[in-house]
Amino acid sequence: MSPAKVQPPQEKASVGGSSESTATLAEIARAAGVSAPTVSKVLNGRADVAPGTRTKVEELLLRHGYRRRRGASQQSQLIDLVFHELDSAWAMEVVRGVENVAREEGLSLVLSESAGRLTPGQTWVDGVLARRPAGVILVLSDLDAAQRAQLNSRAIPFVVVDPAGDPGDDIPSVGAANWQGGLAATRHLTGLGHRRIGVIGGPARMMCSRARLDGYRAALETSGLPMDSELVREGEFHHEDGYRAALELLRLPEPPTAVFAGNDLQALGVYEAARELGLRIPEDLSVVGFDDLPVTRWVGPPLTTVRQPLIEMAETAARLVLDLGRGRQPATTRVDLATSLVVRSSTAPPAATG
């Protein structure tokens, strides 16, 4: 995992200062059989500590419930923003939202990518401990219990954007109304008269994917339509997965007249598959995406999609993590922003009833 080139200020931990508890540090040092400065090195992510010593100190920090006091003097003027994947327009919308808040606050960003893993590696955690940022924002990612404990003990707040799984009530997170979005997309298609509606879901390990699929299912049920497993496909949130799944759906003996894609990139893959098979959008096939990325307004035809307020989600997460760092407790730890259907030119009644 390689963070962007940002040079954080070099700070030394102050044993006995206002930022840390002298008694607790001394107690942990005695239990670990090391000096208090060694404990401070571990706290600040310094590399010059033997792995066995580091592990022992971390275990004692957790056992003693050590937590560094919050204070502006401890923090660098940074926000750490980590993605499981950075190579998409979706990620750039999130970066733009966090940058909006960082600019207002006079802060800089450190961008990291966990190479597709939903939990970043320990090397990234060590870098965060050394940088001591004002806050950490994880996108479609999460931390394991040990990593959460490490950040908590250093009083480094973190927020998850669009969590992959259920983050739990104790983990601050910002997401979108994915179920409602899936419902609205599918109701739009049933309202146009479509009865065979294919769906391309995102990966089942992600909570947002399951919620969108559940919304699709609910819309079919309320319209009196059966859930046909033959019309359901799954893939990563990539163009290639949308293309592959759409080819499978459109080559069925009785293909769907409409497809609801799990995100806009998958929907663009559906466009490519339709062109390859000689199908016109929307005359032969209606397509709905999810996200409302800027490109959806310029493709031909412009894509009907569910708007997920990515920039607003990122701004909300950035303000939330900074508030936590300043000791302000939020009214709720889970924020879900509304989604809305944006109807453009990629949907129409099916040809048989048009």
NUSEDREN-349361 format. One line per 10 residues: number of its first residue (from 1); for each residue y, x, z of N, C-alpha, C. Coordinates in steps of 0.2 Angstrom, whole numbers, plus 5000, padded with zeros to 4 digits. Layout:
! residues N
NUM> Y:X:Z:Y:X:Z:Y:X:Z  ... .
This chain:
! residues 354
1> 4994:5004:5000:5000:5000:5000:5006:5004:5000  5010:5004:4995:5016:5008:4995:5023:5005:4995  5026:5006:5001:5033:5002:5001:5038:5005:4997  5043:5001:4995:5048:5003:4991:5052:5009:4995  5056:5013:4991:5059:5019:4994:5065:5017:4997  5064:5016:5004:5070:5014:5008:5069:5019:5014  5074:5023:5016:5074:5028:5021:5077:5025:5027  5072:5023:5032:5074:5020:5038:5077:5025:5043  5082:5023:5047:5084:5028:5052:5079:5031:5057  5079:5037:5058:5074:5040:5063:5077:5039:5070 .
11> 5073:5035:5074:5074:5034:5081:5069:5036:5085  5070:5039:5091:5065:5041:5096:5065:5036:5101  5059:5035:5103:5058:5030:5109:5061:5033:5115  5064:5028:5119:5067:5031:5125:5063:5028:5131  5059:5033:5134:5055:5031:5140:5060:5031:5146  5060:5025:5149:5065:5024:5155:5071:5021:5153  5073:5020:5146:5079:5017:5144:5078:5009:5145  5083:5006:5142:5084:4999:5143:5079:4995:5138  5076:4999:5133:5072:4995:5128:5065:4995:5130  5062:4999:5135:5055:4998:5137:5055:4998:5145 .
21> 5049:4996:5147:5048:4996:5154:5045:5002:5157  5048:5006:5161:5046:5013:5163:5039:5012:5167  5039:5007:5172:5033:5006:5176:5027:5005:5171  5028:5000:5166:5022:4998:5162:5020:5004:5158  5025:5008:5155:5023:5014:5151:5019:5019:5155  5022:5020:5161:5018:5025:5166:5011:5023:5168  5011:5016:5169:5004:5014:5171:4999:5015:5165  5001:5013:5159:4997:5014:5153:4995:5021:5152  5000:5025:5153:4999:5033:5152:4994:5035:5157  4994:5033:5163:4989:5035:5168:4982:5033:5166 .
31> 4982:5026:5164:4975:5023:5163:4972:5027:5157  4977:5029:5152:4974:5032:5146:4973:5040:5147  4975:5042:5152:4975:5049:5153:4979:5054:5149  4985:5051:5147:4990:5054:5143:4997:5054:5146  5001:5057:5142:5008:5057:5145:5012:5051:5142  5017:5049:5146:5021:5044:5144:5024:5045:5137  5026:5051:5135:5029:5052:5128:5023:5051:5123  5017:5052:5124:5012:5050:5120:5011:5043:5119  5012:5039:5124:5012:5032:5123:5018:5030:5119  5024:5033:5120:5029:5031:5116:5028:5033:5109 .
41> 5025:5038:5107:5023:5040:5100:5019:5034:5097  5014:5032:5101:5009:5026:5098:5014:5020:5097  5018:5018:5102:5022:5013:5101:5027:5013:5095  5029:5019:5093:5033:5020:5087:5030:5022:5081  5023:5021:5081:5019:5022:5075:5020:5030:5072  5021:5034:5077:5021:5041:5075:5014:5044:5073  5013:5048:5068:5007:5050:5065:5004:5055:5070  5007:5059:5074:5005:5065:5077:5001:5063:5084  4997:5058:5083:4993:5056:5089:4985:5056:5087  4981:5058:5090:4974:5058:5088:4971:5051:5088 .
51> 4967:5050:5083:4965:5043:5082:4962:5040:5088  4957:5044:5092:4954:5041:5098:4959:5039:5103  4964:5043:5104:4970:5042:5109:4974:5036:5107  4975:5035:5100:4979:5030:5098:4975:5023:5099  4969:5023:5098:4965:5017:5099:4965:5015:5107  4964:5020:5111:4964:5019:5118:4970:5016:5121  4976:5019:5118:4982:5017:5120:4984:5009:5118  4982:5008:5112:4983:5001:5109:4979:4996:5113  4973:4998:5115:4968:4993:5119:4972:4992:5126  4975:4997:5129:4978:4996:5135:4984:4992:5135 .
61> 4988:4993:5129:4994:4989:5128:4992:4982:5128  4987:4981:5124:4985:4974:5124:4982:4971:5130  4978:4975:5134:4975:4973:5140:4981:4972:5145  4986:4976:5146:4991:4975:5150:4997:4970:5148  4996:4967:5142:5001:4963:5139:5008:4966:5139  5008:4972:5137:5014:4976:5136:5018:4972:5130  5025:4972:5132:5029:4969:5126:5036:4972:5127  5038:4976:5122:5045:4979:5122:5050:4974:5123  5055:4975:5126:5061:4970:5127:5064:4971:5120  5067:4965:5118:5070:4964:5112:5077:4967:5113 .
71> 5080:4970:5107:5087:4973:5108:5089:4976:5101  5095:4975:5099:5097:4977:5093:5097:4984:5092  5097:4988:5098:5097:4995:5097:5091:4998:5095  5085:4994:5096:5079:4996:5094:5078:4996:5087  5081:4991:5083:5079:4989:5077:5083:4993:5071  5079:4994:5066:5083:4997:5060:5086:4991:5056  5090:4992:5051:5093:4986:5048:5089:4985:5041  5083:4983:5043:5078:4981:5038:5074:4975:5039  5072:4972:5033:5067:4966:5034:5061:4969:5029  5055:4969:5032:5049:4970:5029:5046:4964:5025 .
81> 5045:4965:5019:5043:4959:5015:5036:4961:5011  5031:4958:5013:5024:4960:5010:5021:4955:5007  5018:4956:5001:5015:4952:4996:5008:4954:4996  5003:4949:4994:4996:4951:4992:4996:4953:4985  5001:4950:4981:5002:4952:4974:5009:4952:4972  5012:4957:4969:5019:4957:4967:5020:4955:4960  5015:4955:4956:5016:4955:4948:5017:4948:4946  5022:4944:4948:5022:4937:4945:5030:4935:4946  5032:4930:4942:5038:4927:4943:5039:4924:4949  5033:4921:4952:5033:4918:4958:5035:4922:4964 .
91> 5033:4928:4964:5035:4933:4969:5042:4935:4968  5045:4935:4962:5052:4937:4962:5056:4932:4964  5054:4925:4964:5058:4920:4967:5059:4921:4974  5053:4923:4977:5053:4924:4985:5057:4930:4987  5057:4935:4983:5061:4941:4984:5068:4939:4984  5070:4935:4979:5077:4933:4978:5080:4929:4984  5075:4925:4987:5077:4921:4993:5078:4925:4999  5074:4930:5000:5075:4934:5006:5081:4939:5005  5082:4941:4999:5087:4945:4998:5094:4942:4999  5094:4935:4997:5100:4931:4999:5102:4932:5006 .
101> 5098:4931:5010:5099:4931:5017:5100:4938:5020  5096:4943:5017:5097:4950:5019:5104:4952:5017  5107:4950:5012:5114:4952:5009:5119:4949:5014  5118:4943:5016:5123:4940:5021:5123:4944:5028  5117:4946:5030:5116:4949:5036:5117:4957:5036  5119:4960:5030:5120:4967:5030:5113:4971:5031  5108:4968:5029:5101:4971:5029:5098:4973:5023  5093:4978:5023:5090:4980:5017:5083:4977:5017  5079:4977:5011:5072:4975:5011:5068:4981:5010  5062:4981:5013:5056:4985:5011:5051:4981:5008 .
111> 5049:4982:5002:5044:4978:4998:5037:4982:4998  5032:4978:5000:5025:4981:5000:5021:4976:4997  5015:4979:4994:5010:4975:4991:5003:4977:4994  4999:4972:4996:4992:4974:4999:4987:4974:4994  4988:4975:4987:4983:4975:4982:4978:4970:4982  4981:4964:4983:4977:4958:4982:4973:4956:4989  4973:4960:4994:4970:4958:5000:4975:4953:5004  4972:4948:5007:4976:4943:5011:4978:4946:5018  4975:4951:5020:4977:4955:5026:4979:4962:5024  4985:4964:5026:4987:4971:5024:4983:4976:5028 .
121> 4983:4982:5026:4979:4987:5029:4983:4990:5035  4979:4994:5039:4982:4997:5045:4988:5002:5043  4987:5005:5037:4992:5010:5035:4999:5007:5035  4999:5000:5032:5005:4997:5032:5008:4995:5039  5003:4993:5043:5005:4992:5050:5009:4998:5053  5006:5003:5052:5008:5010:5055:5015:5011:5053  5016:5010:5046:5023:5010:5043:5028:5006:5046  5026:5000:5048:5031:4995:5051:5033:4997:5058  5028:4999:5062:5029:5002:5068:5034:5008:5068  5033:5012:5063:5038:5017:5063:5045:5015:5060 .
131> 5045:5010:5056:5052:5008:5053:5056:5004:5058  5052:5000:5063:5055:4995:5068:5060:4991:5064  5057:4986:5060:5062:4982:5056:5064:4976:5060  5070:4973:5058:5072:4967:5062:5067:4961:5061  5063:4961:5056:5058:4956:5056:5053:4958:5050  5047:4954:5050:5042:4955:5045:5041:4948:5042  5041:4948:5035:5039:4942:5032:5033:4943:5027  5027:4939:5029:5021:4940:5025:5021:4934:5020  5019:4935:5014:5019:4930:5009:5011:4929:5006  5009:4923:5007:5002:4922:5006:4997:4927:5009 .
141> 4999:4929:5015:4995:4935:5018:4995:4933:5026  4991:4937:5029:4991:4935:5037:4989:4942:5040  4990:4942:5046:4988:4948:5050:4982:4946:5054  4977:4951:5056:4972:4950:5060:4974:4950:5067  4970:4948:5072:4972:4948:5079:4975:4954:5082  4972:4960:5080:4974:4966:5083:4981:4968:5080  4982:4967:5073:4989:4968:5070:4994:4964:5073  4993:4957:5075:4998:4953:5078:4999:4956:5085  4994:4958:5088:4996:4961:5095:5000:4967:5095  4999:4971:5089:5003:4977:5089:5010:4975:5088 .
151> 5012:4971:5083:5019:4969:5082:5022:4965:5088  5018:4961:5091:5020:4958:5097:5022:4963:5102  5018:4968:5103:5020:4972:5109:5026:4976:5108  5028:4977:5101:5034:4981:5099:5040:4976:5098  5039:4970:5100:5044:4965:5099:5047:4964:5092  5042:4965:5087:5044:4964:5080:5042:4958:5078  5046:4953:5077:5044:4946:5075:5042:4946:5068  5037:4941:5066:5035:4940:5059:5034:4933:5058  5035:4931:5051:5034:4924:5049:5030:4925:5043  5025:4919:5042:5021:4919:5036:5024:4914:5031 .
161> 5025:4916:5025:5027:4911:5020:5021:4909:5016  5020:4902:5015:5014:4899:5011:5008:4902:5013  5006:4901:5020:5000:4905:5023:4994:4903:5019  4989:4908:5018:4983:4907:5014:4979:4903:5018  4978:4903:5025:4974:4899:5029:4978:4896:5034  4975:4892:5039:4979:4889:5044:4981:4894:5049  4988:4896:5049:4990:4901:5054:4990:4900:5061  4989:4893:5063:4989:4892:5070:4996:4890:5072  4996:4886:5078:5002:4884:5081:5007:4889:5083  5004:4895:5085:5008:4901:5088:5010:4905:5083 .
171> 5009:4904:5076:5011:4909:5071:5017:4905:5067  5023:4907:5067:5028:4904:5063:5027:4905:5056  5028:4899:5052:5026:4899:5045:5031:4894:5042  5032:4896:5035:5035:4891:5031:5031:4890:5025  5031:4883:5023:5027:4882:5017:5030:4876:5013  5026:4872:5009:5029:4867:5005:5024:4861:5006  5026:4855:5004:5022:4849:5005:5017:4849:4999  5012:4853:4999:5007:4854:4993:5003:4848:4992  5001:4844:4997:4997:4838:4996:5001:4833:4992  5007:4832:4995:5012:4827:4991:5013:4829:4984 .
181> 5014:4836:4983:5015:4838:4976:5009:4836:4972  5003:4838:4974:4997:4836:4970:4996:4828:4969  4998:4824:4974:4998:4817:4973:5003:4815:4968  5009:4818:4968:5014:4816:4963:5013:4818:4956  5010:4823:4955:5008:4826:4949:5003:4821:4946  4998:4820:4950:4992:4816:4947:4994:4808:4946  4998:4806:4951:5001:4799:4950:5005:4798:4943  5009:4803:4942:5013:4803:4936:5008:4802:4930  5002:4806:4930:4998:4806:4924:4994:4799:4924  4992:4796:4930:4989:4790:4929:4994:4784:4927 .
191> 5000:4785:4929:5005:4780:4927:5006:4780:4920  5005:4786:4917:5006:4786:4909:5000:4783:4906  4994:4782:4910:4988:4779:4907:4983:4783:4906  4983:4789:4908:4977:4794:4908:4972:4792:4913  4966:4793:4911:4960:4791:4915:4955:4797:4916  4955:4801:4911:4951:4807:4912:4956:4813:4913  4957:4815:4919:4962:4820:4921:4959:4826:4924  4959:4832:4920:4956:4838:4923:4961:4841:4928  4958:4845:4932:4962:4849:4937:4960:4856:4937  4964:4861:4938:4962:4868:4938:4965:4870:4945 .
201> 4961:4870:4950:4964:4872:4957:4964:4880:4957  4968:4882:4963:4969:4889:4964:4962:4891:4968  4962:4897:4971:4956:4899:4975:4956:4895:4981  4949:4893:4982:4948:4889:4988:4949:4892:4995  4950:4898:4995:4952:4902:5001:4959:4900:5004  4963:4898:4999:4970:4897:5001:4971:4889:5002  4975:4889:5008:4976:4882:5010:4980:4878:5005  4985:4881:5002:4989:4877:4997:4985:4874:4991  4980:4878:4989:4976:4876:4984:4972:4870:4986  4969:4870:4992:4965:4864:4995:4969:4858:4995 .
211> 4976:4859:4998:4980:4853:4999:4982:4850:4992  4983:4854:4987:4985:4851:4980:4979:4847:4977  4973:4850:4978:4967:4847:4976:4966:4840:4979  4967:4840:4986:4966:4834:4990:4972:4829:4988  4978:4831:4986:4982:4826:4983:4980:4823:4977  4977:4827:4972:4974:4825:4966:4969:4820:4967  4965:4821:4972:4959:4817:4974:4962:4810:4976  4967:4811:4981:4970:4804:4984:4973:4800:4978  4976:4803:4974:4980:4799:4968:4975:4796:4964  4969:4799:4963:4964:4796:4959:4961:4790:4962 .
221> 4960:4791:4969:4957:4785:4973:4961:4779:4973  4968:4781:4974:4972:4775:4975:4973:4771:4968  4971:4775:4963:4972:4772:4956:4965:4769:4954  4960:4769:4958:4954:4766:4957:4950:4770:4952  4951:4777:4952:4948:4781:4947:4943:4785:4951  4937:4787:4948:4932:4791:4951:4934:4798:4951  4932:4802:4956:4932:4809:4956:4927:4812:4952  4928:4815:4946:4923:4818:4942:4922:4825:4943  4917:4828:4946:4917:4835:4947:4917:4839:4940  4915:4836:4935:4915:4839:4928:4922:4841:4926 .
231> 4927:4838:4929:4934:4839:4927:4937:4843:4932  4934:4846:4936:4937:4851:4941:4935:4858:4940  4940:4862:4940:4939:4870:4939:4943:4873:4944  4941:4880:4945:4945:4884:4950:4946:4891:4948  4951:4894:4950:4953:4901:4948:4958:4903:4952  4960:4910:4950:4966:4913:4954:4972:4910:4950  4978:4911:4954:4984:4908:4951:4987:4913:4946  4983:4914:4940:4985:4918:4935:4984:4914:4928  4988:4917:4923:4988:4914:4917:4981:4914:4914  4977:4920:4915:4971:4921:4912:4966:4916:4915 .
241> 4966:4914:4921:4962:4909:4924:4963:4902:4921  4969:4901:4920:4971:4894:4918:4968:4893:4910  4969:4899:4907:4966:4899:4900:4959:4898:4900  4955:4902:4904:4948:4901:4904:4946:4894:4906  4949:4892:4911:4947:4885:4914:4948:4879:4909  4954:4880:4906:4956:4875:4901:4951:4875:4895  4949:4881:4893:4944:4881:4887:4938:4877:4889  4936:4878:4895:4930:4875:4898:4931:4867:4898  4936:4865:4900:4938:4858:4901:4938:4855:4894  4942:4858:4889:4944:4855:4883:4938:4855:4878 .
251> 4932:4859:4880:4926:4859:4875:4921:4855:4878  4922:4851:4883:4918:4846:4886:4916:4841:4880  4910:4838:4880:4909:4832:4875:4914:4827:4876  4917:4825:4882:4922:4820:4883:4928:4824:4886  4932:4827:4883:4937:4831:4886:4942:4827:4890  4946:4830:4894:4952:4826:4898:4957:4825:4893  4961:4820:4894:4967:4819:4890:4973:4822:4894  4972:4824:4900:4978:4828:4904:4975:4833:4908  4979:4838:4910:4977:4843:4915:4982:4844:4920  4980:4844:4926:4985:4846:4931:4983:4853:4933 .
261> 4987:4858:4932:4986:4865:4934:4989:4867:4941  4985:4871:4944:4987:4873:4951:4993:4876:4952  4996:4880:4946:5002:4883:4947:5005:4883:4939  5011:4885:4939:5014:4886:4932:5011:4891:4927  5009:4897:4931:5005:4902:4927:4999:4899:4924  4995:4896:4928:4989:4892:4925:4991:4888:4920  4996:4884:4920:4998:4879:4915:4999:4882:4909  5003:4888:4909:5004:4892:4903:4997:4894:4900  4992:4895:4904:4986:4897:4901:4983:4891:4897  4984:4885:4900:4982:4879:4897:4985:4878:4890 .
271> 4992:4880:4890:4995:4879:4883:4992:4884:4878  4990:4890:4880:4987:4894:4876:4980:4892:4873  4976:4889:4878:4970:4886:4876:4970:4880:4871  4975:4876:4872:4976:4870:4868:4978:4873:4861  4983:4878:4861:4985:4880:4854:4979:4883:4850  4974:4887:4854:4968:4890:4851:4964:4884:4848  4963:4878:4851:4959:4873:4849:4962:4868:4844  4969:4870:4843:4972:4865:4838:4975:4859:4841  4976:4859:4848:4978:4853:4851:4986:4853:4852  4989:4847:4851:4996:4847:4852:4998:4845:4859 .
281> 5003:4847:4862:5006:4845:4869:5012:4842:4867  5013:4836:4869:5009:4831:4873:5005:4826:4869  5005:4827:4863:5002:4821:4859:4995:4821:4860  4991:4827:4860:4984:4827:4861:4982:4828:4869  4987:4832:4872:4985:4834:4879:4991:4834:4883  4991:4831:4889:4997:4831:4893:4995:4837:4899  5001:4840:4901:5000:4846:4905:5005:4846:4911  5003:4846:4917:5008:4847:4923:5006:4853:4927  5011:4857:4928:5010:4863:4932:5013:4862:4940  5014:4868:4943:5016:4867:4950:5020:4874:4951 .
291> 5026:4873:4954:5031:4879:4956:5038:4878:4953  5038:4876:4947:5045:4875:4943:5048:4882:4943  5044:4887:4940:5047:4894:4938:5052:4893:4933  5057:4897:4932:5062:4897:4927:5059:4897:4920  5054:4900:4919:5051:4900:4912:5049:4893:4910  5047:4888:4914:5045:4882:4912:5050:4878:4909  5056:4880:4909:5061:4876:4905:5062:4878:4898  5059:4884:4897:5060:4887:4890:5054:4887:4886  5048:4886:4889:5042:4886:4885:5042:4880:4880  5038:4880:4875:5038:4874:4870:5031:4870:4871 .
301> 5031:4864:4872:5037:4860:4875:5038:4862:4882  5045:4861:4885:5046:4862:4892:5041:4858:4896  5039:4862:4902:5033:4860:4906:5035:4855:4911  5032:4849:4912:5032:4845:4918:5029:4848:4923  5032:4848:4929:5029:4852:4935:5032:4850:4941  5028:4852:4947:5030:4850:4953:5035:4856:4956  5041:4854:4958:5045:4860:4960:5043:4861:4968  5042:4868:4968:5041:4870:4975:5047:4875:4976  5051:4873:4982:5057:4876:4983:5056:4884:4985  5054:4888:4981:5052:4895:4983:5058:4899:4986 .
311> 5064:4898:4983:5070:4902:4985:5072:4899:4992  5072:4893:4993:5073:4890:4999:5068:4891:5005  5062:4892:5003:5057:4893:5007:5058:4900:5010  5059:4905:5005:5060:4912:5007:5067:4913:5012  5072:4909:5010:5078:4909:5014:5077:4907:5021  5073:4901:5022:5071:4898:5028:5067:4903:5032  5062:4907:5029:5058:4912:5033:5062:4917:5035  5067:4920:5031:5071:4925:5033:5076:4924:5039  5079:4918:5039:5083:4916:5044:5079:4915:5051  5073:4912:5050:5068:4911:5055:5066:4917:5059 .
321> 5064:4922:5055:5062:4928:5058:5068:4932:5061  5074:4932:5058:5080:4935:5062:5082:4931:5068  5081:4924:5068:5082:4921:5074:5077:4923:5080  5071:4923:5078:5066:4925:5083:5068:4932:5086  5070:4937:5081:5072:4943:5084:5078:4943:5088  5082:4938:5088:5088:4938:5092:5086:4933:5098  5080:4932:5099:5078:4928:5105:5079:4921:5105  5080:4918:5099:5081:4911:5098:5074:4908:5097  5072:4903:5101:5066:4900:5099:5067:4894:5095  5063:4893:5089:5063:4888:5085:5061:4881:5088 .
331> 5063:4876:5085:5061:4869:5087:5054:4868:5085  5052:4871:5080:5045:4870:5078:5043:4877:5074  5036:4879:5075:5034:4885:5072:5031:4884:5065  5031:4878:5063:5029:4876:5056:5034:4872:5052  5036:4875:5047:5041:4871:5042:5038:4870:5036  5038:4864:5033:5036:4862:5027:5041:4859:5023  5044:4862:5017:5049:4859:5013:5046:4855:5008  5050:4850:5006:5048:4845:5002:5047:4847:4995  5042:4845:4991:5041:4846:4984:5044:4840:4980  5045:4841:4973:5047:4835:4969:5045:4836:4962 .
341> 5043:4831:4959:5041:4831:4952:5047:4832:4947  5046:4836:4943:5051:4837:4937:5048:4836:4931  5050:4830:4928:5047:4827:4922:5051:4830:4916  5047:4834:4911:5050:4836:4905:5046:4834:4899  5044:4838:4895:5041:4835:4888:5034:4837:4887  5030:4839:4892:5023:4841:4891:5019:4835:4893  5021:4829:4895:5017:4824:4897:5019:4818:4893  5014:4814:4891:5015:4807:4887:5009:4803:4888  5009:4797:4886:5003:4793:4886:4998:4795:4882  4992:4794:4884:4986:4797:4880:4986:4794:4873 .
351> 4984:4797:4868:4984:4795:4861:4981:4788:4860  4976:4787:4863:4972:4781:4862:4976:4775:4864  4981:4776:4869:4985:4770:4871:4992:4771:4870  4994:4776:4866:5001:4778:4865:5004:4774:4860 .
